[in-house]
Protein backbone atom coordinates (compact mmCIF):
# COMPACT_ATOMS: atom_id res chain seq x y z
CA UNK A 1 0.00 0.00 0.00
CA UNK A 2 2.87 2.38 0.71
CA UNK A 3 4.00 2.07 -2.93
CA UNK A 4 0.51 2.93 -4.11
CA UNK A 5 0.25 5.87 -1.72
CA UNK A 6 3.51 7.25 -3.09
CA UNK A 7 1.80 7.60 -6.47
CA UNK A 8 -1.14 9.62 -5.13
CA UNK A 9 0.62 13.02 -5.39
CA UNK A 10 1.08 12.37 -9.11
CA UNK A 11 -2.61 11.51 -9.48
CA UNK A 12 -3.51 14.62 -7.45
CA UNK A 13 -1.50 16.95 -9.63
CA UNK A 14 -2.97 15.53 -12.84
CA UNK A 15 -6.51 15.68 -11.48
CA UNK A 16 -6.14 19.24 -10.19
CA UNK A 17 -5.17 20.21 -13.71
CA UNK A 18 -8.42 18.72 -15.00
CA UNK A 19 -7.18 15.36 -16.26
CA UNK A 20 -8.18 11.82 -15.38
CA UNK A 21 -5.47 9.68 -13.81
CA UNK A 22 -5.38 6.10 -12.51
CA UNK A 23 -2.95 3.47 -11.27
CA UNK A 24 -2.90 0.53 -13.69
CA UNK A 25 -1.36 -2.83 -14.52
CA UNK A 26 0.69 -5.11 -12.31
CA UNK A 27 0.53 -2.80 -9.30
CA UNK A 28 -3.26 -3.18 -9.22
CA UNK A 29 -3.03 -6.95 -9.64
CA UNK A 30 -0.47 -7.33 -6.86
CA UNK A 31 -2.41 -4.97 -4.59
CA UNK A 32 -5.51 -7.15 -4.91
CA UNK A 33 -3.45 -10.31 -4.36
CA UNK A 34 -1.63 -8.70 -1.41
CA UNK A 35 1.71 -9.30 -3.09
CA UNK A 36 4.74 -6.96 -3.07
CA UNK A 37 4.59 -4.09 -5.56
CA UNK A 38 7.78 -3.07 -7.32
CA UNK A 39 6.67 -0.45 -9.85
CA UNK A 40 3.57 1.71 -10.06
CA UNK A 41 2.39 2.74 -13.51
CA UNK A 42 -0.12 5.51 -14.12
CA UNK A 43 -2.44 6.14 -17.06
CA UNK A 44 -3.98 9.51 -17.76
CA UNK A 45 -6.05 11.50 -20.21
CA UNK A 46 -3.25 14.12 -20.31
CA UNK A 47 -1.08 14.13 -23.43
CA UNK A 48 2.69 13.67 -23.02
CA UNK A 49 3.42 17.38 -23.52
CA UNK A 50 0.80 18.21 -20.90
CA UNK A 51 2.34 15.76 -18.44
CA UNK A 52 5.77 17.31 -18.95
CA UNK A 53 4.35 20.79 -18.39
CA UNK A 54 2.79 19.76 -15.09
CA UNK A 55 5.84 18.28 -13.39
CA UNK A 56 9.27 19.76 -12.76
CA UNK A 57 11.24 16.55 -13.27
CA UNK A 58 10.35 14.28 -16.19
CA UNK A 59 12.14 11.98 -18.63
CA UNK A 60 10.61 11.30 -22.09
CA UNK A 61 11.38 7.57 -21.99
CA UNK A 62 8.74 6.62 -24.58
CA UNK A 63 7.06 9.84 -25.50
CA UNK A 64 6.23 8.72 -29.03
CA UNK A 65 4.09 5.98 -27.47
CA UNK A 66 2.68 8.30 -24.81
CA UNK A 67 4.98 7.49 -21.88
CA UNK A 68 6.76 10.05 -19.73
CA UNK A 69 8.62 9.19 -16.55
CA UNK A 70 7.63 11.50 -13.71
CA UNK A 71 10.01 11.90 -10.78
CA UNK A 72 8.07 12.92 -7.68
CA UNK A 73 8.71 11.05 -4.42
CA UNK A 74 9.81 8.17 -6.61
CA UNK A 75 9.68 7.41 -10.32
CA UNK A 76 6.45 6.66 -12.18
CA UNK A 77 5.76 5.88 -15.80
CA UNK A 78 2.81 8.04 -16.81
CA UNK A 79 1.19 7.01 -20.10
CA UNK A 80 -1.61 8.70 -22.02
CA UNK A 81 -4.80 6.69 -22.63
CA UNK A 82 -4.23 5.04 -25.98
CA UNK A 83 -5.20 2.35 -28.40
CA UNK A 84 -2.65 0.61 -30.58
CA UNK A 85 -2.34 0.70 -34.35
CA UNK A 86 -1.41 -2.31 -36.47
CA UNK A 87 1.29 -4.75 -35.34
CA UNK A 88 3.19 -5.58 -38.52
CA UNK A 89 6.06 -7.27 -36.68
CA UNK A 90 3.91 -9.18 -34.14
CA UNK A 91 5.73 -7.35 -31.37
CA UNK A 92 5.16 -3.58 -31.23
CA UNK A 93 2.41 -1.38 -32.66
CA UNK A 94 3.41 0.62 -35.73
CA UNK A 95 1.64 3.59 -34.16
CA UNK A 96 -0.52 4.54 -31.20
CA UNK A 97 -3.64 6.68 -31.08
CA UNK A 98 -4.22 8.76 -27.98
CA UNK A 99 -7.79 8.59 -26.67
CA UNK A 100 -9.75 10.16 -23.83
CA UNK A 101 -11.44 6.96 -22.67
CA UNK A 102 -9.95 4.80 -19.90
CA UNK A 103 -12.04 1.80 -20.97
CA UNK A 104 -10.54 1.75 -24.46
CA UNK A 105 -7.06 1.89 -22.91
CA UNK A 106 -7.74 -1.04 -20.59
CA UNK A 107 -9.29 -3.16 -23.34
CA UNK A 108 -6.06 -3.05 -25.38
CA UNK A 109 -4.05 -4.76 -22.62
CA UNK A 110 -2.81 -8.36 -22.53
CA UNK A 111 -4.57 -10.24 -19.71
CA UNK A 112 -7.60 -9.48 -17.61
CA UNK A 113 -5.61 -9.59 -14.37
CA UNK A 114 -3.41 -6.81 -15.78
CA UNK A 115 -6.28 -4.75 -17.23
CA UNK A 116 -7.64 -3.12 -14.07
CA UNK A 117 -7.22 0.36 -12.69
CA UNK A 118 -7.34 2.03 -9.27
CA UNK A 119 -8.67 5.54 -8.78
CA UNK A 120 -7.48 7.95 -6.11
CA UNK A 121 -9.77 6.36 -3.50
CA UNK A 122 -8.34 2.89 -4.29
CA UNK A 123 -11.61 1.76 -5.90
CA UNK A 124 -11.11 -0.86 -8.61
CA UNK A 125 -12.19 -0.19 -12.19
CA UNK A 126 -12.57 -3.49 -14.03
CA UNK A 127 -14.13 -3.86 -17.48
CA UNK A 128 -12.79 -7.33 -18.31
CA UNK A 129 -13.55 -9.52 -15.30
CA UNK A 130 -10.03 -9.30 -13.93
CA UNK A 131 -11.15 -9.46 -10.30
CA UNK A 132 -13.11 -12.64 -10.94
CA UNK A 133 -10.15 -14.19 -12.74
CA UNK A 134 -7.95 -13.33 -9.77
CA UNK A 135 -10.39 -15.16 -7.52
CA UNK A 136 -10.46 -18.11 -9.93
CA UNK A 137 -6.66 -17.93 -10.30
CA UNK A 138 -6.88 -17.73 -14.08
CA UNK A 139 -4.73 -16.11 -16.76
CA UNK A 140 -7.15 -15.04 -19.50
CA UNK A 141 -6.42 -12.88 -22.53
CA UNK A 142 -8.41 -9.67 -22.86
CA UNK A 143 -10.94 -10.11 -25.65
CA UNK A 144 -9.90 -12.31 -28.56
CA UNK A 145 -6.83 -14.28 -27.45
CA UNK A 146 -5.54 -14.98 -30.96
CA UNK A 147 -5.70 -11.28 -31.75
CA UNK A 148 -3.80 -10.40 -28.56
CA UNK A 149 -1.05 -12.91 -29.40
CA UNK A 150 -0.94 -11.95 -33.07
CA UNK A 151 -0.43 -8.34 -32.00
CA UNK A 152 2.41 -9.18 -29.61
CA UNK A 153 3.75 -12.73 -29.66
CA UNK A 154 5.76 -12.19 -26.47
CA UNK A 155 2.45 -12.19 -24.59
CA UNK A 156 2.37 -15.98 -24.93
CA UNK A 157 5.55 -16.40 -22.92
CA UNK A 158 4.30 -13.77 -20.49
CA UNK A 159 1.20 -15.91 -19.96
CA UNK A 160 3.39 -18.86 -18.97
CA UNK A 161 5.49 -16.54 -16.80
CA UNK A 162 2.44 -15.27 -14.90
CA UNK A 163 1.25 -18.86 -14.53
CA UNK A 164 4.54 -19.71 -12.83
CA UNK A 165 4.95 -16.55 -10.77
CA UNK A 166 1.35 -16.46 -9.52
CA UNK A 167 0.70 -20.22 -9.55
CA UNK A 168 -2.37 -19.64 -11.74
CA UNK A 169 -3.96 -21.71 -14.51
CA UNK A 170 -4.14 -20.50 -18.11
CA UNK A 171 -7.75 -20.33 -19.28
CA UNK A 172 -8.56 -22.94 -21.95
CA UNK A 173 -9.30 -20.61 -24.90
CA UNK A 174 -6.19 -18.60 -24.11
CA UNK A 175 -4.10 -21.79 -24.11
CA UNK A 176 -5.62 -22.93 -27.42
CA UNK A 177 -4.74 -19.57 -28.94
CA UNK A 178 -1.16 -20.03 -27.73
CA UNK A 179 -0.99 -23.34 -29.58
CA UNK A 180 -2.28 -21.70 -32.75
CA UNK A 181 0.01 -18.68 -32.53
CA UNK A 182 3.15 -20.47 -31.29
CA UNK A 183 5.12 -19.99 -34.57
CA UNK A 184 4.90 -16.21 -34.11
CA UNK A 185 7.46 -16.48 -31.29
CA UNK A 186 10.12 -16.39 -34.01
CA UNK A 187 9.35 -12.70 -34.48
CA UNK A 188 10.34 -11.89 -30.88
CA UNK A 189 13.86 -10.72 -30.04
CA UNK A 190 15.78 -13.32 -28.09
CA UNK A 191 16.69 -10.76 -25.41
CA UNK A 192 13.00 -10.28 -24.55
CA UNK A 193 12.40 -14.01 -24.48
CA UNK A 194 15.28 -14.51 -22.07
CA UNK A 195 13.94 -11.90 -19.63
CA UNK A 196 10.58 -13.68 -19.51
CA UNK A 197 12.13 -17.14 -19.11
CA UNK A 198 14.31 -15.91 -16.26
CA UNK A 199 11.23 -14.61 -14.43
CA UNK A 200 9.28 -17.79 -15.21
CA UNK A 201 11.97 -20.06 -13.81
CA UNK A 202 12.17 -17.99 -10.65
CA UNK A 203 8.42 -18.22 -10.08
CA UNK A 204 6.47 -20.25 -7.55
CA UNK A 205 5.76 -23.05 -10.03
CA UNK A 206 8.34 -23.07 -12.84
CA UNK A 207 7.27 -26.56 -13.86
CA UNK A 208 3.77 -25.29 -14.70
CA UNK A 209 5.09 -22.50 -16.87
CA UNK A 210 7.59 -24.71 -18.69
CA UNK A 211 4.93 -27.37 -19.19
CA UNK A 212 2.72 -24.77 -20.86
CA UNK A 213 5.54 -23.75 -23.21
CA UNK A 214 5.94 -27.43 -24.06
CA UNK A 215 2.32 -28.48 -24.57
CA UNK A 216 1.57 -25.32 -26.55
CA UNK A 217 4.49 -26.03 -28.89
CA UNK A 218 6.08 -22.67 -28.11
CA UNK A 219 9.30 -24.34 -26.95
CA UNK A 220 9.84 -25.54 -30.53
CA UNK A 221 10.22 -21.94 -31.68
CA UNK A 222 12.55 -20.73 -28.94
CA UNK A 223 16.22 -20.22 -29.83
CA UNK A 224 18.46 -23.02 -28.53
CA UNK A 225 15.57 -24.78 -26.73
CA UNK A 226 14.00 -26.00 -29.95
CA UNK A 227 16.77 -28.55 -30.38
CA UNK A 228 16.41 -30.03 -26.90
CA UNK A 229 15.51 -33.70 -26.72
CA UNK A 230 13.25 -33.08 -23.72
CA UNK A 231 12.28 -30.24 -21.39
CA UNK A 232 12.53 -31.29 -17.76
CA UNK A 233 9.83 -30.02 -15.43
CA UNK A 234 11.48 -28.98 -12.18
CA UNK A 235 9.50 -27.91 -9.12
CA UNK A 236 11.95 -25.56 -7.42
CA UNK A 237 12.65 -22.02 -8.63
CA UNK A 238 16.06 -21.65 -10.24
CA UNK A 239 18.10 -19.46 -12.52
CA UNK A 240 17.98 -19.88 -16.29
CA UNK A 241 21.68 -20.70 -16.23
CA UNK A 242 21.28 -23.62 -13.82
CA UNK A 243 18.20 -24.84 -15.71
CA UNK A 244 20.19 -24.99 -18.95
CA UNK A 245 23.15 -26.60 -17.18
CA UNK A 246 20.93 -29.34 -15.75
CA UNK A 247 19.72 -30.27 -19.24
CA UNK A 248 23.30 -30.35 -20.51
CA UNK A 249 24.32 -32.50 -17.54
CA UNK A 250 21.46 -34.91 -18.27
CA UNK A 251 22.50 -35.18 -21.91
CA UNK A 252 19.29 -33.55 -23.14
CA UNK A 253 21.05 -30.48 -24.51
CA UNK A 254 24.61 -29.48 -25.35
CA UNK A 255 26.89 -26.48 -25.20
CA UNK A 256 26.59 -25.90 -28.93
CA UNK A 257 24.20 -23.15 -29.89
CA UNK A 258 24.15 -21.40 -26.52
CA UNK A 259 25.46 -18.25 -28.12
CA UNK A 260 22.10 -17.93 -29.89
CA UNK A 261 20.65 -16.94 -26.51
CA UNK A 262 22.84 -13.81 -26.43
CA UNK A 263 23.50 -14.19 -22.72
CA UNK A 264 26.25 -12.33 -20.92
CA UNK A 265 29.70 -13.83 -20.55
CA UNK A 266 28.97 -14.20 -16.84
CA UNK A 267 25.91 -16.29 -17.67
CA UNK A 268 27.85 -18.58 -20.01
CA UNK A 269 30.48 -18.98 -17.30
CA UNK A 270 27.81 -19.88 -14.74
CA UNK A 271 26.34 -22.52 -17.07
CA UNK A 272 29.73 -24.18 -17.52
CA UNK A 273 30.40 -24.01 -13.78
CA UNK A 274 27.02 -25.54 -12.95
CA UNK A 275 27.61 -28.43 -15.36
CA UNK A 276 30.98 -29.10 -13.69
CA UNK A 277 29.42 -28.92 -10.22
CA UNK A 278 26.65 -31.35 -11.13
CA UNK A 279 29.20 -33.77 -12.56
CA UNK A 280 31.32 -33.64 -9.41
CA UNK A 281 28.29 -34.06 -7.15
CA UNK A 282 27.29 -37.14 -9.12
CA UNK A 283 30.73 -38.70 -8.73
CA UNK A 284 30.58 -38.28 -4.93
CA UNK A 285 34.33 -38.46 -4.51
CA UNK A 286 36.15 -37.72 -1.27
CA UNK A 287 36.71 -34.00 -0.70
CA UNK A 288 34.10 -33.05 -3.33
CA UNK A 289 32.60 -30.29 -1.19
CA UNK A 290 36.00 -28.89 -0.19
CA UNK A 291 36.88 -28.55 -3.85
CA UNK A 292 33.52 -27.14 -4.89
CA UNK A 293 33.37 -24.35 -2.30
CA UNK A 294 36.92 -23.33 -3.18
CA UNK A 295 36.45 -23.17 -6.94
CA UNK A 296 32.81 -22.11 -7.46
CA UNK A 297 30.27 -19.51 -6.22
CA UNK A 298 28.21 -20.65 -3.24
CA UNK A 299 24.84 -19.77 -4.84
CA UNK A 300 25.57 -21.92 -7.89
CA UNK A 301 26.70 -24.83 -5.71
CA UNK A 302 23.55 -24.68 -3.58
CA UNK A 303 21.30 -24.50 -6.63
CA UNK A 304 23.00 -27.57 -8.08
CA UNK A 305 22.77 -29.38 -4.75
CA UNK A 306 18.98 -29.03 -4.82
CA UNK A 307 18.87 -30.66 -8.23
CA UNK A 308 21.27 -33.40 -7.20
CA UNK A 309 19.56 -34.05 -3.86
CA UNK A 310 22.82 -33.34 -2.04
CA UNK A 311 22.29 -32.38 1.61
CA UNK A 312 25.82 -31.21 2.49
CA UNK A 313 26.07 -27.84 4.23
CA UNK A 314 27.93 -25.87 1.57
CA UNK A 315 28.00 -22.72 3.71
CA UNK A 316 29.75 -24.56 6.52
CA UNK A 317 32.27 -26.00 4.11
CA UNK A 318 32.87 -22.56 2.64
CA UNK A 319 33.43 -21.01 6.06
CA UNK A 320 35.91 -23.78 6.88
CA UNK A 321 38.06 -23.16 3.79
CA UNK A 322 41.74 -23.45 4.56
CA UNK A 323 42.68 -20.92 1.88
CA UNK A 324 40.60 -18.60 -0.28
CA UNK A 325 42.88 -18.42 -3.32
CA UNK A 326 46.29 -19.52 -4.53
CA UNK A 327 47.72 -16.25 -3.23
CA UNK A 328 47.05 -17.53 0.30
CA UNK A 329 49.49 -20.44 -0.09
CA UNK A 330 52.52 -19.98 2.16
CA UNK A 331 54.99 -20.44 -0.73
CA UNK A 332 54.92 -19.37 -4.36
CA UNK A 333 56.29 -20.64 -7.63
CA UNK A 334 59.57 -18.79 -7.25
CA UNK A 335 60.08 -20.37 -3.81
CA UNK A 336 59.54 -23.81 -5.32
CA UNK A 337 61.96 -23.25 -8.21
CA UNK A 338 64.62 -21.92 -5.82
CA UNK A 339 64.16 -24.81 -3.45
CA UNK A 340 64.44 -27.44 -6.21
CA UNK A 341 66.99 -25.43 -8.21
CA UNK A 342 64.94 -25.93 -11.37
CA UNK A 343 63.91 -23.61 -14.18
CA UNK A 344 60.23 -22.91 -14.61
CA UNK A 345 58.13 -24.92 -17.02
CA UNK A 346 54.94 -26.94 -17.36
CA UNK A 347 56.01 -29.06 -14.39
CA UNK A 348 55.68 -26.03 -12.11
CA UNK A 349 52.08 -25.36 -13.17
CA UNK A 350 51.19 -28.98 -12.46
CA UNK A 351 52.95 -28.98 -9.09
CA UNK A 352 51.29 -25.76 -7.94
CA UNK A 353 47.87 -27.10 -8.92
CA UNK A 354 48.44 -30.35 -7.01
CA UNK A 355 49.83 -28.44 -4.05
CA UNK A 356 46.79 -26.18 -4.03
CA UNK A 357 44.44 -29.17 -4.12
CA UNK A 358 46.30 -30.92 -1.30
CA UNK A 359 45.92 -27.81 0.86
CA UNK A 360 42.24 -27.18 0.17
CA UNK A 361 41.41 -30.82 0.93
CA UNK A 362 43.40 -30.74 4.16
CA UNK A 363 45.97 -33.31 3.06
CA UNK A 364 48.73 -30.71 3.31
CA UNK A 365 49.14 -28.01 5.95
CA UNK A 366 49.58 -24.51 4.61
CA UNK A 367 52.95 -24.02 6.32
CA UNK A 368 56.31 -23.40 4.54
CA UNK A 369 58.13 -26.35 6.13
CA UNK A 370 55.30 -28.78 5.45
CA UNK A 371 54.93 -27.56 1.89
CA UNK A 372 58.66 -27.82 1.10
CA UNK A 373 58.72 -31.34 2.45
CA UNK A 374 55.80 -32.13 0.17
CA UNK A 375 57.70 -30.47 -2.72
CA UNK A 376 60.68 -32.72 -2.09
CA UNK A 377 58.44 -35.77 -2.18
CA UNK A 378 56.86 -34.64 -5.44
CA UNK A 379 59.90 -33.09 -7.08
CA UNK A 380 59.81 -35.49 -10.02
CA UNK A 381 56.53 -34.04 -11.36
C-alpha positions in Angstrom: 0.0 0.0 0.0 2.9 2.4 0.7 4.0 2.1 -2.9 0.5 2.9 -4.1 0.3 5.9 -1.7 3.5 7.3 -3.1 1.8 7.6 -6.5 -1.1 9.6 -5.1 0.6 13.0 -5.4 1.1 12.4 -9.1 -2.6 11.5 -9.5 -3.5 14.6 -7.4 -1.5 16.9 -9.6 -3.0 15.5 -12.8 -6.5 15.7 -11.5 -6.1 19.2 -10.2 -5.2 20.2 -13.7 -8.4 18.7 -15.0 -7.2 15.4 -16.3 -8.2 11.8 -15.4 -5.5 9.7 -13.8 -5.4 6.1 -12.5 -2.9 3.5 -11.3 -2.9 0.5 -13.7 -1.4 -2.8 -14.5 0.7 -5.1 -12.3 0.5 -2.8 -9.3 -3.3 -3.2 -9.2 -3.0 -7.0 -9.6 -0.5 -7.3 -6.9 -2.4 -5.0 -4.6 -5.5 -7.2 -4.9 -3.5 -10.3 -4.4 -1.6 -8.7 -1.4 1.7 -9.3 -3.1 4.7 -7.0 -3.1 4.6 -4.1 -5.6 7.8 -3.1 -7.3 6.7 -0.5 -9.9 3.6 1.7 -10.1 2.4 2.7 -13.5 -0.1 5.5 -14.1 -2.4 6.1 -17.1 -4.0 9.5 -17.8 -6.0 11.5 -20.2 -3.3 14.1 -20.3 -1.1 14.1 -23.4 2.7 13.7 -23.0 3.4 17.4 -23.5 0.8 18.2 -20.9 2.3 15.8 -18.4 5.8 17.3 -18.9 4.3 20.8 -18.4 2.8 19.8 -15.1 5.8 18.3 -13.4 9.3 19.8 -12.8 11.2 16.6 -13.3 10.4 14.3 -16.2 12.1 12.0 -18.6 10.6 11.3 -22.1 11.4 7.6 -22.0 8.7 6.6 -24.6 7.1 9.8 -25.5 6.2 8.7 -29.0 4.1 6.0 -27.5 2.7 8.3 -24.8 5.0 7.5 -21.9 6.8 10.1 -19.7 8.6 9.2 -16.6 7.6 11.5 -13.7 10.0 11.9 -10.8 8.1 12.9 -7.7 8.7 11.1 -4.4 9.8 8.2 -6.6 9.7 7.4 -10.3 6.5 6.7 -12.2 5.8 5.9 -15.8 2.8 8.0 -16.8 1.2 7.0 -20.1 -1.6 8.7 -22.0 -4.8 6.7 -22.6 -4.2 5.0 -26.0 -5.2 2.4 -28.4 -2.7 0.6 -30.6 -2.3 0.7 -34.4 -1.4 -2.3 -36.5 1.3 -4.8 -35.3 3.2 -5.6 -38.5 6.1 -7.3 -36.7 3.9 -9.2 -34.1 5.7 -7.4 -31.4 5.2 -3.6 -31.2 2.4 -1.4 -32.7 3.4 0.6 -35.7 1.6 3.6 -34.2 -0.5 4.5 -31.2 -3.6 6.7 -31.1 -4.2 8.8 -28.0 -7.8 8.6 -26.7 -9.7 10.2 -23.8 -11.4 7.0 -22.7 -10.0 4.8 -19.9 -12.0 1.8 -21.0 -10.5 1.8 -24.5 -7.1 1.9 -22.9 -7.7 -1.0 -20.6 -9.3 -3.2 -23.3 -6.1 -3.1 -25.4 -4.1 -4.8 -22.6 -2.8 -8.4 -22.5 -4.6 -10.2 -19.7 -7.6 -9.5 -17.6 -5.6 -9.6 -14.4 -3.4 -6.8 -15.8 -6.3 -4.7 -17.2 -7.6 -3.1 -14.1 -7.2 0.4 -12.7 -7.3 2.0 -9.3 -8.7 5.5 -8.8 -7.5 7.9 -6.1 -9.8 6.4 -3.5 -8.3 2.9 -4.3 -11.6 1.8 -5.9 -11.1 -0.9 -8.6 -12.2 -0.2 -12.2 -12.6 -3.5 -14.0 -14.1 -3.9 -17.5 -12.8 -7.3 -18.3 -13.5 -9.5 -15.3 -10.0 -9.3 -13.9 -11.2 -9.5 -10.3 -13.1 -12.6 -10.9 -10.1 -14.2 -12.7 -7.9 -13.3 -9.8 -10.4 -15.2 -7.5 -10.5 -18.1 -9.9 -6.7 -17.9 -10.3 -6.9 -17.7 -14.1 -4.7 -16.1 -16.8 -7.2 -15.0 -19.5 -6.4 -12.9 -22.5 -8.4 -9.7 -22.9 -10.9 -10.1 -25.7 -9.9 -12.3 -28.6 -6.8 -14.3 -27.4 -5.5 -15.0 -31.0 -5.7 -11.3 -31.7 -3.8 -10.4 -28.6 -1.1 -12.9 -29.4 -0.9 -11.9 -33.1 -0.4 -8.3 -32.0 2.4 -9.2 -29.6 3.8 -12.7 -29.7 5.8 -12.2 -26.5 2.5 -12.2 -24.6 2.4 -16.0 -24.9 5.6 -16.4 -22.9 4.3 -13.8 -20.5 1.2 -15.9 -20.0 3.4 -18.9 -19.0 5.5 -16.5 -16.8 2.4 -15.3 -14.9 1.2 -18.9 -14.5 4.5 -19.7 -12.8 4.9 -16.5 -10.8 1.3 -16.5 -9.5 0.7 -20.2 -9.5 -2.4 -19.6 -11.7 -4.0 -21.7 -14.5 -4.1 -20.5 -18.1 -7.8 -20.3 -19.3 -8.6 -22.9 -21.9 -9.3 -20.6 -24.9 -6.2 -18.6 -24.1 -4.1 -21.8 -24.1 -5.6 -22.9 -27.4 -4.7 -19.6 -28.9 -1.2 -20.0 -27.7 -1.0 -23.3 -29.6 -2.3 -21.7 -32.8 0.0 -18.7 -32.5 3.2 -20.5 -31.3 5.1 -20.0 -34.6 4.9 -16.2 -34.1 7.5 -16.5 -31.3 10.1 -16.4 -34.0 9.3 -12.7 -34.5 10.3 -11.9 -30.9 13.9 -10.7 -30.0 15.8 -13.3 -28.1 16.7 -10.8 -25.4 13.0 -10.3 -24.5 12.4 -14.0 -24.5 15.3 -14.5 -22.1 13.9 -11.9 -19.6 10.6 -13.7 -19.5 12.1 -17.1 -19.1 14.3 -15.9 -16.3 11.2 -14.6 -14.4 9.3 -17.8 -15.2 12.0 -20.1 -13.8 12.2 -18.0 -10.6 8.4 -18.2 -10.1 6.5 -20.3 -7.5 5.8 -23.1 -10.0 8.3 -23.1 -12.8 7.3 -26.6 -13.9 3.8 -25.3 -14.7 5.1 -22.5 -16.9 7.6 -24.7 -18.7 4.9 -27.4 -19.2 2.7 -24.8 -20.9 5.5 -23.7 -23.2 5.9 -27.4 -24.1 2.3 -28.5 -24.6 1.6 -25.3 -26.6 4.5 -26.0 -28.9 6.1 -22.7 -28.1 9.3 -24.3 -26.9 9.8 -25.5 -30.5 10.2 -21.9 -31.7 12.6 -20.7 -28.9 16.2 -20.2 -29.8 18.5 -23.0 -28.5 15.6 -24.8 -26.7 14.0 -26.0 -30.0 16.8 -28.6 -30.4 16.4 -30.0 -26.9 15.5 -33.7 -26.7 13.3 -33.1 -23.7 12.3 -30.2 -21.4 12.5 -31.3 -17.8 9.8 -30.0 -15.4 11.5 -29.0 -12.2 9.5 -27.9 -9.1 11.9 -25.6 -7.4 12.6 -22.0 -8.6 16.1 -21.7 -10.2 18.1 -19.5 -12.5 18.0 -19.9 -16.3 21.7 -20.7 -16.2 21.3 -23.6 -13.8 18.2 -24.8 -15.7 20.2 -25.0 -18.9 23.2 -26.6 -17.2 20.9 -29.3 -15.7 19.7 -30.3 -19.2 23.3 -30.4 -20.5 24.3 -32.5 -17.5 21.5 -34.9 -18.3 22.5 -35.2 -21.9 19.3 -33.6 -23.1 21.0 -30.5 -24.5 24.6 -29.5 -25.3 26.9 -26.5 -25.2 26.6 -25.9 -28.9 24.2 -23.1 -29.9 24.2 -21.4 -26.5 25.5 -18.3 -28.1 22.1 -17.9 -29.9 20.7 -16.9 -26.5 22.8 -13.8 -26.4 23.5 -14.2 -22.7 26.3 -12.3 -20.9 29.7 -13.8 -20.6 29.0 -14.2 -16.8 25.9 -16.3 -17.7 27.8 -18.6 -20.0 30.5 -19.0 -17.3 27.8 -19.9 -14.7 26.3 -22.5 -17.1 29.7 -24.2 -17.5 30.4 -24.0 -13.8 27.0 -25.5 -13.0 27.6 -28.4 -15.4 31.0 -29.1 -13.7 29.4 -28.9 -10.2 26.7 -31.4 -11.1 29.2 -33.8 -12.6 31.3 -33.6 -9.4 28.3 -34.1 -7.2 27.3 -37.1 -9.1 30.7 -38.7 -8.7 30.6 -38.3 -4.9 34.3 -38.5 -4.5 36.2 -37.7 -1.3 36.7 -34.0 -0.7 34.1 -33.0 -3.3 32.6 -30.3 -1.2 36.0 -28.9 -0.2 36.9 -28.6 -3.9 33.5 -27.1 -4.9 33.4 -24.3 -2.3 36.9 -23.3 -3.2 36.4 -23.2 -6.9 32.8 -22.1 -7.5 30.3 -19.5 -6.2 28.2 -20.6 -3.2 24.8 -19.8 -4.8 25.6 -21.9 -7.9 26.7 -24.8 -5.7 23.6 -24.7 -3.6 21.3 -24.5 -6.6 23.0 -27.6 -8.1 22.8 -29.4 -4.7 19.0 -29.0 -4.8 18.9 -30.7 -8.2 21.3 -33.4 -7.2 19.6 -34.1 -3.9 22.8 -33.3 -2.0 22.3 -32.4 1.6 25.8 -31.2 2.5 26.1 -27.8 4.2 27.9 -25.9 1.6 28.0 -22.7 3.7 29.7 -24.6 6.5 32.3 -26.0 4.1 32.9 -22.6 2.6 33.4 -21.0 6.1 35.9 -23.8 6.9 38.1 -23.2 3.8 41.7 -23.4 4.6 42.7 -20.9 1.9 40.6 -18.6 -0.3 42.9 -18.4 -3.3 46.3 -19.5 -4.5 47.7 -16.3 -3.2 47.0 -17.5 0.3 49.5 -20.4 -0.1 52.5 -20.0 2.2 55.0 -20.4 -0.7 54.9 -19.4 -4.4 56.3 -20.6 -7.6 59.6 -18.8 -7.3 60.1 -20.4 -3.8 59.5 -23.8 -5.3 62.0 -23.2 -8.2 64.6 -21.9 -5.8 64.2 -24.8 -3.4 64.4 -27.4 -6.2 67.0 -25.4 -8.2 64.9 -25.9 -11.4 63.9 -23.6 -14.2 60.2 -22.9 -14.6 58.1 -24.9 -17.0 54.9 -26.9 -17.4 56.0 -29.1 -14.4 55.7 -26.0 -12.1 52.1 -25.4 -13.2 51.2 -29.0 -12.5 52.9 -29.0 -9.1 51.3 -25.8 -7.9 47.9 -27.1 -8.9 48.4 -30.4 -7.0 49.8 -28.4 -4.0 46.8 -26.2 -4.0 44.4 -29.2 -4.1 46.3 -30.9 -1.3 45.9 -27.8 0.9 42.2 -27.2 0.2 41.4 -30.8 0.9 43.4 -30.7 4.2 46.0 -33.3 3.1 48.7 -30.7 3.3 49.1 -28.0 5.9 49.6 -24.5 4.6 53.0 -24.0 6.3 56.3 -23.4 4.5 58.1 -26.4 6.1 55.3 -28.8 5.4 54.9 -27.6 1.9 58.7 -27.8 1.1 58.7 -31.3 2.5 55.8 -32.1 0.2 57.7 -30.5 -2.7 60.7 -32.7 -2.1 58.4 -35.8 -2.2 56.9 -34.6 -5.4 59.9 -33.1 -7.1 59.8 -35.5 -10.0 56.5 -34.0 -11.4 
